[in-house]
Amino acid sequence: MSVVLSLEDVGPCRKQLKVEVPAPAVEAETQRVIRELGQSVRLPGFRKGKVPSELVRRRFAKDIEQQVKERLLPRYWKQAQAEKSLEPLLPPEVDEVADLQPGEPLTFVATVETRPPIELRNIQDFDLPEPSVEPGTLEVEEAVEDLRRRIAEWVPVDRPAARGDQVALDITAVGSAEHPEEKTDHVQIEVGDPQVWEELSLAVQGLSAGQETTFTRRHEHPPAEEGGEPSVHEQTFRARIAAVRERDLPPLDDAFAAKVSPEIKSFEALREAIVTRLRQNKVDQRREQRHRALLDQLRERHPIDLPQGVVRKEVEHLVQDYAEDLGRRGVNLDRAGIDWDRLAGEMGPLAEKRVHARLLLDAIAEEREIAVTEEEFERTLAVLARAQGVNTPVLRRKLDEDGRLTSLRSQLQREKTIRTLLGEPDEEAAIPAVLPETTTEA
């Protein structure tokens, strides 16, 4: 017996179903809920579990109706989905749920995002970049020098501070009429470091230990309302230099190599290790460039109508990732003055590209019969588990509980599809960030 009363297209990638739960099923579930409630509720004059079912039905009508719907709607949505062979990209939007009436069926309307029809055209003959993977002499020298600077010791100097020096200082936020209190922090900075306020770097240059200066840091906040003027806040700081240090760069010899790693016995061996690392970085960058070029050309050859609900979910995911990244870096989101609506709008094109690519790769995988084997899937789970410091069964259970196990398999299938199109061997595969997985299946 069909439970779908009607099915119609309500958009390029949206279908709307009117679903009917048969009256006998509604009554049976209602009686089941009433019995369960009757075993737990307490009413004056009745012992627990002895409340008449009709009294339970009258006193708890709204609770009963809510529980019946919560149980029946998912069950009969799945039946309707199977009946019409639908593969929704997102959970259904359910509305127009009828009220329960004795002896009557229960109807509801479900709207879902579906995959657009995709007619695959040319999925070969790609114009792909072929950058060199061999590091140049200058790159190697810069890498050696960067390593040399990172392990160098800081030694005190009796001279004014310059860019690249380390300066220990006391910095005080100068009080104002509104906030007269002052707070002093002792900090160490590298003058000119991108993570250091440029105003502070400029202020301390040319100063020696014991000298003091003031500087002003200017903050510009977005307007409080649309069309308004941005607000500007200025804060004055006092900085007193405690010490100036410079790097004592070690000579490029075998001792330097041993300081980098006890396993490296000579400077030449260290240099070769640096060359190997730079080469691998270039191999990874080359692979990512080729992956991106392939996806760009696939999208260009296959314009399709995108499921907008899935795009909106992807935008939400991107904004959430951005917010979490700021939080990890210590940014106070409540005070950051971020226009989240504008940010979401700016994320739209990237979200569309990602959804477009995933839909195309899924269609190619189906046509080419590209699948992730159980061995490949288990190997990936093991790698992820080691990276997170847990065992594989624990990770599998967590991913399953979060509903991400199927998403991981889909992601791996898409990555395998890319490698197949590029003719890359599986042993080169990792889980790159070309297609970061989202909460959506598309």
C-alpha positions in Angstrom: 0.0 0.0 0.0 1.4 3.4 -1.1 1.9 6.0 1.7 2.7 8.8 -0.8 -0.4 10.7 -1.8 1.5 13.1 -4.2 4.9 13.9 -5.4 5.8 17.1 -7.3 8.8 19.1 -8.2 8.9 22.5 -6.4 12.3 23.6 -7.7 15.2 22.4 -9.8 16.5 20.3 -7.0 13.5 20.1 -4.6 10.7 17.6 -4.4 7.6 17.8 -2.2 5.8 14.7 -1.0 2.4 14.5 0.7 2.6 11.4 2.9 -0.2 9.5 4.6 0.1 7.4 7.8 -2.8 4.9 7.7 -5.5 5.2 10.4 -4.8 1.8 11.9 -1.1 2.6 12.3 -2.0 6.0 14.0 -4.5 4.3 16.4 -2.0 1.5 17.2 0.8 4.0 18.0 -1.6 6.2 20.0 -2.7 3.2 22.2 1.0 2.3 22.7 1.8 5.8 23.9 -1.3 5.9 26.2 -0.2 2.6 27.7 3.3 3.8 28.3 2.1 7.1 29.9 -0.5 5.1 32.0 2.4 3.2 33.5 4.3 6.3 34.7 1.8 9.1 35.4 0.3 9.7 38.9 -3.2 11.1 39.3 -5.1 11.7 42.6 -7.2 8.7 43.4 -5.4 6.2 41.3 -2.4 4.0 42.1 0.6 4.3 39.7 -0.1 2.2 36.6 -3.8 2.0 37.3 -5.0 5.2 35.6 -7.8 4.4 33.1 -6.6 4.8 29.5 -9.5 7.1 28.6 -8.6 9.4 31.4 -4.9 9.4 30.3 -6.1 10.2 26.7 -8.1 13.2 27.9 -5.6 14.6 30.5 -2.5 14.3 28.3 -4.0 14.7 24.8 -1.3 17.2 23.7 1.6 15.1 25.0 0.2 12.0 23.4 -0.3 13.7 20.0 3.3 15.1 20.1 4.8 11.7 20.9 2.8 9.9 18.3 3.9 12.3 15.6 7.5 12.2 16.7 7.5 8.4 16.3 5.4 8.1 13.2 6.7 10.9 11.0 10.4 9.6 10.7 9.2 6.1 10.2 6.8 6.9 7.4 9.1 9.4 5.8 11.6 6.6 5.4 8.9 4.4 3.9 7.9 7.2 1.4 11.6 7.8 0.6 12.1 4.1 -0.2 8.8 3.9 -2.2 9.9 6.7 -4.5 13.6 5.7 -4.6 14.7 9.2 -3.4 18.2 10.0 -2.2 17.8 13.3 -0.3 20.8 15.4 0.3 19.5 16.8 3.6 16.9 15.7 6.1 13.3 16.7 5.0 11.6 19.9 5.9 8.3 18.7 7.4 5.2 20.9 7.6 1.5 20.8 7.2 1.2 18.1 9.8 -2.5 17.3 10.3 -4.0 17.1 13.8 -4.8 13.7 15.1 -8.4 12.7 14.7 -9.8 9.4 16.0 -10.1 6.9 13.2 -8.5 9.2 10.7 -5.1 8.9 8.9 -2.3 11.3 9.7 -0.9 13.4 6.8 2.1 15.6 6.5 4.2 17.3 3.7 7.9 16.7 3.4 10.1 18.8 1.1 13.6 17.6 0.3 16.7 18.6 -1.6 17.6 16.1 -4.3 20.5 15.6 -6.6 20.2 17.5 -9.9 20.3 15.5 -13.1 23.9 15.4 -14.4 24.8 14.5 -18.0 28.6 13.8 -17.9 30.5 15.1 -20.8 34.3 15.2 -21.1 35.8 13.8 -17.9 39.3 13.5 -19.3 41.8 15.5 -21.4 42.4 18.0 -18.6 44.9 20.9 -18.9 46.9 20.5 -15.7 49.8 22.4 -14.2 53.2 20.8 -14.2 55.3 22.8 -11.8 58.8 21.7 -10.9 59.2 19.8 -7.7 62.9 20.4 -7.4 63.8 23.1 -4.9 66.0 25.9 -6.2 69.3 26.9 -4.6 67.8 30.1 -3.2 64.9 28.2 -1.6 67.4 25.8 0.1 69.5 28.6 1.4 66.4 30.4 2.8 65.3 27.3 4.5 68.7 26.7 6.1 68.8 30.4 7.2 65.3 30.1 8.7 66.3 27.0 10.6 69.5 28.8 11.8 67.5 31.7 13.1 65.0 29.5 14.9 67.6 27.6 16.9 69.8 30.6 17.5 70.2 31.8 21.1 69.3 35.4 22.2 72.2 37.3 23.7 72.0 40.8 25.4 73.4 43.8 23.5 74.2 47.3 24.7 72.7 49.2 21.7 69.3 50.5 20.5 66.8 48.0 19.3 66.4 47.3 15.6 64.1 45.1 13.5 64.8 41.4 14.2 65.9 42.0 17.8 64.1 40.6 20.8 63.0 43.3 23.2 61.8 42.7 26.8 59.6 45.5 27.9 56.9 46.7 30.3 53.8 47.9 28.5 51.1 49.9 30.2 47.7 50.9 28.9 47.5 54.5 29.9 44.4 55.4 31.8 41.6 57.7 30.6 39.0 59.8 32.3 36.5 57.0 31.8 38.9 54.3 32.8 41.6 55.8 35.1 43.1 52.4 36.1 46.3 51.4 34.5 47.5 47.8 33.9 51.2 46.9 33.2 52.3 43.7 31.5 55.8 42.4 31.0 56.2 41.0 27.5 58.9 39.9 25.1 58.6 40.7 21.4 60.6 40.3 18.2 60.6 43.7 16.6 59.0 43.6 13.2 57.3 40.2 13.7 54.0 40.1 11.8 52.2 39.0 15.0 53.4 42.1 16.9 51.5 45.4 16.6 53.3 47.4 14.0 52.8 50.5 16.1 54.7 48.8 18.9 57.5 47.7 16.7 57.9 51.2 15.3 57.8 52.7 18.8 60.6 50.6 20.3 63.1 50.8 17.4 66.0 53.0 18.3 65.4 52.7 22.0 67.9 51.1 24.5 67.4 49.4 27.8 66.0 51.8 30.4 64.4 54.2 27.9 60.7 54.8 27.6 58.2 55.9 25.0 54.5 56.2 24.3 52.5 55.2 21.3 48.9 55.1 20.2 47.1 52.1 18.7 44.1 52.9 16.6 41.1 50.5 16.3 38.4 50.8 13.7 35.1 49.0 14.4 32.3 48.4 11.9 29.2 50.7 12.1 26.6 49.7 14.7 23.9 49.9 12.0 23.7 49.7 8.2 24.7 52.9 6.6 26.4 54.3 9.7 30.0 55.4 10.1 32.6 53.1 11.5 33.7 54.0 15.1 37.3 54.7 15.8 38.9 53.9 19.2 42.4 55.0 20.1 44.3 53.6 23.1 47.6 55.1 24.3 50.3 52.8 25.7 53.5 53.5 27.6 56.5 51.1 26.9 59.6 50.9 29.0 62.5 48.9 27.6 64.0 46.4 30.0 66.5 44.6 27.7 67.5 44.3 24.1 68.8 41.0 22.7 70.0 39.8 19.3 70.4 36.4 17.8 73.7 34.6 18.1 73.6 32.7 14.8 75.5 29.4 15.0 78.0 28.5 12.3 76.8 26.2 9.6 78.8 23.1 10.6 78.2 19.6 11.9 77.6 20.9 15.4 74.7 23.0 14.0 73.3 19.9 12.3 73.5 17.9 15.6 71.7 20.7 17.4 68.9 20.5 14.9 68.6 16.7 15.3 70.8 14.2 17.1 70.1 11.7 14.3 71.8 14.0 11.7 75.6 13.6 11.8 76.8 16.3 9.4 75.8 19.6 7.9 75.7 18.0 4.4 73.2 15.4 5.7 71.1 18.2 7.2 71.1 20.1 3.9 70.0 16.9 2.1 67.2 16.4 4.6 66.1 20.0 4.0 66.1 19.4 0.2 64.0 16.3 0.7 61.5 18.1 2.8 61.2 21.0 0.4 60.8 18.5 -2.5 58.0 16.7 -0.7 56.3 20.1 0.0 56.5 20.9 -3.7 55.1 17.4 -4.5 52.2 18.1 -2.2 51.6 21.6 -3.6 51.7 20.2 -7.2 49.2 17.6 -6.3 46.9 20.2 -4.8 47.2 22.5 -7.8 46.4 19.7 -10.1 43.4 18.6 -8.0 42.1 22.2 -8.0 42.6 22.6 -11.7 40.8 19.4 -12.4 37.8 20.5 -10.3 37.7 23.9 -11.9 37.6 22.3 -15.4 34.9 19.8 -14.4 32.7 22.6 -13.0 33.2 24.7 -16.2 32.3 21.7 -18.4 29.2 20.7 -16.3 27.1 23.7 -15.3 24.2 22.4 -13.1 21.4 23.8 -10.9 22.7 23.5 -7.4 20.5 22.5 -4.4 20.3 25.8 -2.6 19.5 24.2 0.7 22.7 22.3 0.6 24.6 25.5 -0.4 23.1 27.3 2.6 24.3 24.5 4.9 27.8 24.7 3.4 27.8 28.4 4.0 26.9 27.8 7.7 29.7 25.3 7.9 32.2 27.7 6.5 31.2 30.5 8.8 31.3 28.1 11.8 34.8 27.0 10.8 35.9 30.6 10.5 34.5 31.4 14.0 36.1 28.4 15.6 39.5 29.3 14.0 39.2 32.8 15.4 38.4 31.4 18.8 41.4 29.1 18.8 43.6 32.1 18.1 42.2 33.9 21.2 39.8 36.3 19.4 36.9 37.5 21.5 34.0 37.0 19.0 31.6 39.1 21.0 34.0 42.1 20.7 35.4 41.4 17.3 32.7 43.5 15.5 32.3 40.9 12.7 29.3 41.4 10.3 28.3 37.7 10.2 25.6 38.3 7.5 28.1 39.9 5.2 30.7 37.2 5.9 28.1 34.6 5.0 27.4 36.4 1.8 31.1 36.4 0.9 31.3 32.7 1.6 28.5 32.0 -0.9 30.7 31.5 -4.1 33.1 29.2 -2.3 30.2 27.1 -0.9 28.7 26.8 -4.4 32.0 25.6 -5.8 32.3 22.9 -3.1 28.8 21.6 -3.5 29.2 21.7 -7.3 32.4 19.7 -7.2 31.0 17.1 -4.8 27.9 16.5 -6.9 30.1 16.0 -10.0 32.5 13.6 -8.3 29.6 11.5 -7.0 28.2 11.2 -10.5 31.6 10.3 -11.9 32.1 7.7 -9.2 28.8 6.1 -10.0 29.4 6.0 -13.7 33.0 4.7 -13.3 32.0 2.4 -10.5 34.7 3.8 -8.2 34.2 2.6 -4.6 36.2 2.7 -1.4 37.1 -0.9 -0.3 36.7 -2.0 3.3 40.5 -2.3 3.5 41.0 1.3 2.3 38.3 2.5 4.7 39.8 0.7 7.7 43.3 1.9 6.8 42.0 5.5 6.9 40.3 5.0 10.2 43.5 3.6 11.7 45.5 6.6 10.4 42.9 9.1 11.8 42.7 7.2 15.1 46.5 7.4 15.6 46.5 11.1 14.8 43.8 11.6 17.5 45.5 9.3 20.1 42.6 6.9 20.3 42.0 3.3 19.1 40.1 2.6 15.9 36.9 1.2 17.5 36.6 4.3 19.6 36.9 6.6 16.7 34.5 4.5 14.6 31.9 4.6 17.4 32.3 8.4 17.8 32.0 9.1 14.1 29.0 6.8 13.9 27.3 8.6 16.8 28.0 12.0 15.2 26.6 10.8 11.9 30.0 11.3 10.2 30.9 7.8 9.3 29.0 7.8 6.0 30.4 11.3 5.3 33.9 10.1 5.7 33.3 7.2 3.3 31.8 9.7 0.8 34.8 12.0 1.2 37.3 9.1 0.6 35.3 8.1 -2.5 35.5 11.6 -3.9 39.3 11.7 -3.3 39.7 8.4 -5.0 37.7 9.6 -7.9 40.0 12.6 -8.3 43.1 10.3 -8.2 41.5 8.0 -10.7 40.9 10.9 -13.1 44.5 12.1 -12.7 46.0 8.6 -12.9 47.6 8.9 -9.5 48.4 5.7 -7.6 46.5 5.0 -4.4 49.7 4.8 -2.4 50.2 8.6 -2.9 46.9 9.3 -1.4 46.3 11.1 1.9 43.2 12.9 3.0 44.0 16.4 1.6 41.9 19.5 2.3 40.8 19.9 -1.4 37.3 19.0 -0.5 36.8 19.5 3.3 33.8 17.5 4.4 30.7 19.2 5.7 27.7 18.3 7.6 25.8 17.8 4.3 26.0 14.6 2.2 26.2 16.4 -1.1 
